[in-house]
């Protein structure tokens, strides 16, 4: 056999590293942090081993732990002390996220991204205010346009508290444009928006909903999050967000949607973020716990693959553990 092209020649140690196409760095990673106004001590998140909800008093310490691993960016999720139908604690000046952001930006060098959604703040757990009678009538759900103004108000309150970047995750039509206008009106032109642009209605969010206490009390998020079967629709969703001023485009979840990450990376000239979600984390943890998988190796392989597909930034619960090995 005449084998002139032998790719194996470049796979040996020594040359292997020189021809590597994708490098993962701590600077690519964003660590999610949960701040909980209902507790005064750290509460382990059962479905996400190694992660905790921390009280406000420990928000700064928690972020310092992240910084020590070499990861410089965090995304904050808040669990408010109380919930109501409109999620009013989401934009309160003394709300859990606003207070945590103020402390973290005052006391650390972390780049602070605030998740912007109503589902952790509404008593029904949906990502916006409901249409009348939504609880009784399964066809009804979140009122898109009424929710938009609230999202803009939350964004401004987060920017006032010092957020470096705002990440709206509610999948309302027009959300990026409304938030951009709201921020600009209040002189926050320099605060970028990382839009959860192609966010799928995924069952991989299960552990997060325990962590952030944000599961819908009835119904589901099918009316606003994307159908996992659709890829072309992602292009349309993302194009709208780009038109409206999104600075970073996120795809979520990551591993089951790497085709979408690649499409978005090729079609749009903006940085692409991928969210390696709670279920992706929990799967590996559970398998490793049984001795079925090597946790560190599979986590690293997952993150490299997400980057190889085209993600510039990765939000991941593995951030700290992996950064320490890079
Ligand atoms: C809030 C939000 C969710 C996640 C991030 N922001 C939950 C959801 O949409 O149900 C999920 C993150 C994860 O699973 O790690 N809208």
Boltz pocket constraint, residues with backbone or C-beta under 6 A from the ligand:
constraints:
  - pocket:
      binder: B
      contacts: [[A, 115], [A, 117], [A, 119], [A, 127], [A, 169], [A, 170], [A, 204], [A, 205], [A, 206], [A, 207], [A, 208], [A, 209], [A, 214], [A, 276], [A, 277], [A, 278], [A, 279]]
      max_distance: 6.0
